[in-house]
Amino acid sequence: MTAKVITALTYAETDVPNVSGEEFPADIGVLYHIPFNYSVIGQRLALLLYEKGVKLFEQEKLTVVFSTYLPATEIEDEMRLSNDGSRYITIGLNAEDFNRRSDQEKKAILLATTERILLTYDTEDQFTDDILEAVAIIREGDEDLPLLYRSKCDQKIEVHLSLRLFNNGQCQIYSTIKDKHGDVLRHDHLDDAHCLSVAMQRCGSILIRKNKVIIKPKKNILSKNLKPIEIEYSL
């Protein structure tokens, strides 16, 4: 199968081997005392990897599993898939040592561990620079940084949708419309969302019409009450 661009990155934990016959890893938080906004790290990093087109696995979603049974830093991949098609990769991490760290140190460990897994599976060093650059951006911790989520262009304009993901998990959606020379025609704050998943539902697709751009929500039960956003522009 062909490798897919990474679109999501989450964390889990386990104290048993990640093999067939055992339960899937649980959400992180019991074995490892994690900062409340830890998920934002994975979400921001996934957006950057998506923007850079990083392809490492046959799955779009990566779940990094911290394990108390594996030796520290040892990586194990049993190729198990969950119902949502996530790729589970387990890495050893001493829970006692982790839990006595400060929140800032814990976030640094999460990021460093994720970076190690990504680089390990970049077997041909095709995306090494992209991974290192993405991790460096996340280390800066700038929550005001807009992260590109979706783009579309035609012969006259290009449209970019960016998401600004804050430390509390809330998200803002922005659009930028440029002409074929790269000059900005419009830059708009389109909407606010209480979490990244809602913002992504809002930005399902981009339609370019004469003097108008339409942002359509994804078609599913979660977005049934969302209406398209229309943005007028002039050249």
C-alpha beads as a LAMMPS data file, in Angstrom:
LAMMPS data file: protein, C-alpha beads

235 atoms
234 bonds

1 atom types
1 bond types

-500.0 500.0 xlo xhi
-500.0 500.0 ylo yhi
-500.0 500.0 zlo zhi

Masses

1 110.0

Atoms # bond

1 1 1 0.000 0.000 0.000
2 1 1 1.022 3.613 -0.555
3 1 1 2.105 5.798 2.346
4 1 1 -0.350 8.576 3.265
5 1 1 0.197 12.083 4.542
6 1 1 -0.085 12.270 8.335
7 1 1 -3.239 14.138 9.346
8 1 1 -3.584 13.317 13.071
9 1 1 -1.281 12.516 15.976
10 1 1 -2.516 11.370 19.379
11 1 1 -1.100 9.765 22.540
12 1 1 -2.034 6.687 24.564
13 1 1 -0.557 4.466 27.280
14 1 1 -0.262 0.784 28.148
15 1 1 1.313 -1.574 30.667
16 1 1 0.890 -4.710 28.535
17 1 1 2.418 -5.719 25.181
18 1 1 0.788 -4.218 22.106
19 1 1 -0.042 -7.554 20.490
20 1 1 -3.096 -9.372 19.203
21 1 1 -5.237 -10.730 22.022
22 1 1 -4.487 -7.817 24.339
23 1 1 -6.676 -4.771 24.751
24 1 1 -5.821 -1.671 22.789
25 1 1 -3.882 1.010 24.679
26 1 1 -5.999 3.405 26.739
27 1 1 -6.097 7.187 26.610
28 1 1 -3.043 8.579 28.352
29 1 1 -3.484 9.981 31.864
30 1 1 -3.552 7.140 34.420
31 1 1 -0.057 5.619 34.198
32 1 1 1.453 8.901 33.046
33 1 1 0.281 12.104 34.738
34 1 1 0.027 14.314 31.699
35 1 1 -0.536 18.112 31.444
36 1 1 -4.174 18.913 30.638
37 1 1 -3.368 20.476 27.244
38 1 1 -0.919 17.812 26.059
39 1 1 -3.089 16.975 23.028
40 1 1 -2.393 20.387 21.501
41 1 1 1.234 19.332 20.947
42 1 1 0.209 16.430 18.731
43 1 1 -2.476 18.460 16.972
44 1 1 -0.098 21.303 16.081
45 1 1 2.600 18.905 14.963
46 1 1 0.144 16.940 12.813
47 1 1 -0.986 20.141 11.077
48 1 1 2.626 21.002 10.244
49 1 1 3.393 17.476 9.010
50 1 1 0.243 17.621 6.888
51 1 1 1.269 20.987 5.452
52 1 1 4.709 19.597 4.560
53 1 1 3.256 16.407 3.050
54 1 1 5.109 14.016 5.371
55 1 1 4.297 10.383 4.482
56 1 1 5.652 7.629 6.737
57 1 1 2.878 5.053 7.147
58 1 1 0.004 3.489 5.252
59 1 1 -2.268 5.185 7.783
60 1 1 -3.106 8.885 8.136
61 1 1 -3.352 8.807 11.921
62 1 1 -0.453 8.008 14.269
63 1 1 -0.958 7.080 17.912
64 1 1 2.194 7.226 20.036
65 1 1 1.801 4.757 22.917
66 1 1 3.898 5.209 26.058
67 1 1 4.648 1.897 27.743
68 1 1 5.774 0.885 31.222
69 1 1 6.742 -2.630 30.121
70 1 1 9.270 -1.674 27.441
71 1 1 12.756 -0.446 28.365
72 1 1 13.088 3.328 28.110
73 1 1 13.269 4.639 24.511
74 1 1 12.787 1.149 22.986
75 1 1 10.288 1.207 20.113
76 1 1 7.866 -1.589 19.275
77 1 1 5.434 -1.749 16.378
78 1 1 3.111 -4.731 16.174
79 1 1 1.233 -3.324 13.168
80 1 1 -2.118 -3.409 14.946
81 1 1 -4.862 -1.122 13.653
82 1 1 -7.807 0.303 15.565
83 1 1 -11.306 0.789 14.200
84 1 1 -10.386 4.315 13.130
85 1 1 -7.359 3.036 11.205
86 1 1 -4.753 4.538 13.518
87 1 1 -1.189 3.224 13.441
88 1 1 -0.089 2.343 17.002
89 1 1 3.638 2.616 17.763
90 1 1 4.762 1.890 21.315
91 1 1 7.807 3.374 23.042
92 1 1 9.172 2.687 26.516
93 1 1 8.984 5.519 29.036
94 1 1 9.638 5.301 32.778
95 1 1 6.383 6.453 34.403
96 1 1 7.911 7.236 37.814
97 1 1 10.561 9.466 36.288
98 1 1 8.056 11.132 33.946
99 1 1 5.497 11.834 36.662
100 1 1 7.897 13.752 38.885
101 1 1 8.798 16.166 36.081
102 1 1 7.308 19.641 35.676
103 1 1 4.572 20.199 33.095
104 1 1 7.040 21.996 30.836
105 1 1 9.478 19.081 31.054
106 1 1 6.691 16.600 30.343
107 1 1 5.697 18.464 27.184
108 1 1 9.332 18.479 26.092
109 1 1 9.499 14.693 26.600
110 1 1 6.322 14.193 24.554
111 1 1 7.752 16.211 21.715
112 1 1 11.207 14.614 21.823
113 1 1 9.708 11.119 21.916
114 1 1 7.417 11.853 18.990
115 1 1 10.325 13.303 17.026
116 1 1 12.352 10.131 17.642
117 1 1 9.550 7.903 16.341
118 1 1 8.991 10.041 13.240
119 1 1 12.698 10.063 12.398
120 1 1 12.984 6.314 13.039
121 1 1 10.261 5.586 10.481
122 1 1 11.655 8.041 7.951
123 1 1 13.856 5.190 6.790
124 1 1 15.069 6.880 3.603
125 1 1 15.536 10.329 5.220
126 1 1 13.064 11.727 2.719
127 1 1 11.290 13.931 5.261
128 1 1 14.008 14.428 7.883
129 1 1 14.363 18.176 7.306
130 1 1 10.586 18.633 7.319
131 1 1 10.211 16.708 10.587
132 1 1 13.037 18.598 12.307
133 1 1 11.649 21.950 11.141
134 1 1 8.119 21.087 12.294
135 1 1 9.341 19.978 15.723
136 1 1 11.456 23.129 16.067
137 1 1 8.394 25.275 15.369
138 1 1 6.369 23.450 18.027
139 1 1 9.212 23.822 20.546
140 1 1 8.946 27.595 20.166
141 1 1 5.456 27.271 21.628
142 1 1 3.928 30.154 19.664
143 1 1 0.181 29.651 19.957
144 1 1 -0.463 32.630 17.655
145 1 1 1.184 30.825 14.752
146 1 1 -1.367 30.128 11.962
147 1 1 -0.990 26.612 10.555
148 1 1 -2.009 25.919 6.980
149 1 1 -4.810 23.345 6.749
150 1 1 -6.247 23.451 3.230
151 1 1 -5.524 25.209 -0.090
152 1 1 -7.018 25.462 -3.553
153 1 1 -6.280 27.496 -6.658
154 1 1 -7.523 28.144 -10.177
155 1 1 -6.148 30.247 -13.034
156 1 1 -6.918 33.521 -11.234
157 1 1 -6.636 33.075 -7.467
158 1 1 -5.373 30.823 -4.699
159 1 1 -7.159 30.261 -1.401
160 1 1 -5.526 29.173 1.858
161 1 1 -7.313 28.130 5.056
162 1 1 -5.239 28.379 8.224
163 1 1 -5.974 27.308 11.786
164 1 1 -4.667 29.021 14.900
165 1 1 -4.678 26.472 17.722
166 1 1 -4.397 27.867 21.236
167 1 1 -2.982 26.173 24.328
168 1 1 -6.478 25.801 25.803
169 1 1 -7.518 23.765 22.735
170 1 1 -9.694 26.467 21.157
171 1 1 -9.202 27.190 17.473
172 1 1 -9.637 30.070 15.054
173 1 1 -10.117 29.751 11.282
174 1 1 -8.583 32.215 8.827
175 1 1 -8.718 32.538 5.063
176 1 1 -6.268 34.243 2.707
177 1 1 -7.097 34.908 -0.935
178 1 1 -4.254 35.834 -3.292
179 1 1 -4.144 36.678 -6.981
180 1 1 -1.911 34.826 -9.445
181 1 1 0.956 37.225 -8.645
182 1 1 0.814 36.389 -4.939
183 1 1 -0.720 39.684 -3.850
184 1 1 -3.230 39.353 -0.996
185 1 1 -6.775 40.249 -2.018
186 1 1 -8.388 39.382 1.312
187 1 1 -7.412 38.019 4.702
188 1 1 -10.308 37.146 7.010
189 1 1 -10.956 35.685 10.431
190 1 1 -13.787 33.347 9.478
191 1 1 -14.874 31.604 12.643
192 1 1 -14.021 30.378 16.152
193 1 1 -14.295 26.785 17.328
194 1 1 -14.007 25.287 20.784
195 1 1 -11.646 22.568 19.500
196 1 1 -9.622 21.540 16.470
197 1 1 -11.984 18.778 15.343
198 1 1 -14.883 21.255 15.035
199 1 1 -12.694 23.658 13.060
200 1 1 -11.711 20.859 10.691
201 1 1 -15.389 19.961 10.218
202 1 1 -15.960 23.598 9.263
203 1 1 -13.271 23.465 6.561
204 1 1 -14.386 20.489 4.524
205 1 1 -13.747 21.842 1.037
206 1 1 -13.055 25.019 -0.921
207 1 1 -15.125 26.037 -3.951
208 1 1 -13.929 28.870 -6.179
209 1 1 -16.608 30.726 -8.094
210 1 1 -16.623 34.016 -10.018
211 1 1 -15.887 36.723 -7.442
212 1 1 -16.738 34.338 -4.604
213 1 1 -15.081 31.637 -2.496
214 1 1 -17.259 29.129 -0.635
215 1 1 -15.974 27.142 2.350
216 1 1 -18.178 24.080 2.718
217 1 1 -18.289 21.946 5.894
218 1 1 -17.631 18.221 5.754
219 1 1 -20.675 16.098 5.039
220 1 1 -21.458 14.045 8.144
221 1 1 -23.727 14.038 11.169
222 1 1 -21.373 16.294 13.134
223 1 1 -21.667 19.107 10.602
224 1 1 -25.368 18.918 9.771
225 1 1 -26.061 22.321 11.396
226 1 1 -23.081 24.103 9.840
227 1 1 -23.652 26.408 6.902
228 1 1 -21.145 27.233 4.152
229 1 1 -19.075 30.398 4.517
230 1 1 -19.104 32.709 1.487
231 1 1 -16.321 35.220 0.845
232 1 1 -16.579 37.750 -1.942
233 1 1 -13.438 39.058 -3.644
234 1 1 -12.521 41.298 -6.547
235 1 1 -9.474 41.260 -8.804

Bonds

1 1 1 2
2 1 2 3
3 1 3 4
4 1 4 5
5 1 5 6
6 1 6 7
7 1 7 8
8 1 8 9
9 1 9 10
10 1 10 11
11 1 11 12
12 1 12 13
13 1 13 14
14 1 14 15
15 1 15 16
16 1 16 17
17 1 17 18
18 1 18 19
19 1 19 20
20 1 20 21
21 1 21 22
22 1 22 23
23 1 23 24
24 1 24 25
25 1 25 26
26 1 26 27
27 1 27 28
28 1 28 29
29 1 29 30
30 1 30 31
31 1 31 32
32 1 32 33
33 1 33 34
34 1 34 35
35 1 35 36
36 1 36 37
37 1 37 38
38 1 38 39
39 1 39 40
40 1 40 41
41 1 41 42
42 1 42 43
43 1 43 44
44 1 44 45
45 1 45 46
46 1 46 47
47 1 47 48
48 1 48 49
49 1 49 50
50 1 50 51
51 1 51 52
52 1 52 53
53 1 53 54
54 1 54 55
55 1 55 56
56 1 56 57
57 1 57 58
58 1 58 59
59 1 59 60
60 1 60 61
61 1 61 62
62 1 62 63
63 1 63 64
64 1 64 65
65 1 65 66
66 1 66 67
67 1 67 68
68 1 68 69
69 1 69 70
70 1 70 71
71 1 71 72
72 1 72 73
73 1 73 74
74 1 74 75
75 1 75 76
76 1 76 77
77 1 77 78
78 1 78 79
79 1 79 80
80 1 80 81
81 1 81 82
82 1 82 83
83 1 83 84
84 1 84 85
85 1 85 86
86 1 86 87
87 1 87 88
88 1 88 89
89 1 89 90
90 1 90 91
91 1 91 92
92 1 92 93
93 1 93 94
94 1 94 95
95 1 95 96
96 1 96 97
97 1 97 98
98 1 98 99
99 1 99 100
100 1 100 101
101 1 101 102
102 1 102 103
103 1 103 104
104 1 104 105
105 1 105 106
106 1 106 107
107 1 107 108
108 1 108 109
109 1 109 110
110 1 110 111
111 1 111 112
112 1 112 113
113 1 113 114
114 1 114 115
115 1 115 116
116 1 116 117
117 1 117 118
118 1 118 119
119 1 119 120
120 1 120 121
121 1 121 122
122 1 122 123
123 1 123 124
124 1 124 125
125 1 125 126
126 1 126 127
127 1 127 128
128 1 128 129
129 1 129 130
130 1 130 131
131 1 131 132
132 1 132 133
133 1 133 134
134 1 134 135
135 1 135 136
136 1 136 137
137 1 137 138
138 1 138 139
139 1 139 140
140 1 140 141
141 1 141 142
142 1 142 143
143 1 143 144
144 1 144 145
145 1 145 146
146 1 146 147
147 1 147 148
148 1 148 149
149 1 149 150
150 1 150 151
151 1 151 152
152 1 152 153
153 1 153 154
154 1 154 155
155 1 155 156
156 1 156 157
157 1 157 158
158 1 158 159
159 1 159 160
160 1 160 161
161 1 161 162
162 1 162 163
163 1 163 164
164 1 164 165
165 1 165 166
166 1 166 167
167 1 167 168
168 1 168 169
169 1 169 170
170 1 170 171
171 1 171 172
172 1 172 173
173 1 173 174
174 1 174 175
175 1 175 176
176 1 176 177
177 1 177 178
178 1 178 179
179 1 179 180
180 1 180 181
181 1 181 182
182 1 182 183
183 1 183 184
184 1 184 185
185 1 185 186
186 1 186 187
187 1 187 188
188 1 188 189
189 1 189 190
190 1 190 191
191 1 191 192
192 1 192 193
193 1 193 194
194 1 194 195
195 1 195 196
196 1 196 197
197 1 197 198
198 1 198 199
199 1 199 200
200 1 200 201
201 1 201 202
202 1 202 203
203 1 203 204
204 1 204 205
205 1 205 206
206 1 206 207
207 1 207 208
208 1 208 209
209 1 209 210
210 1 210 211
211 1 211 212
212 1 212 213
213 1 213 214
214 1 214 215
215 1 215 216
216 1 216 217
217 1 217 218
218 1 218 219
219 1 219 220
220 1 220 221
221 1 221 222
222 1 222 223
223 1 223 224
224 1 224 225
225 1 225 226
226 1 226 227
227 1 227 228
228 1 228 229
229 1 229 230
230 1 230 231
231 1 231 232
232 1 232 233
233 1 233 234
234 1 234 235
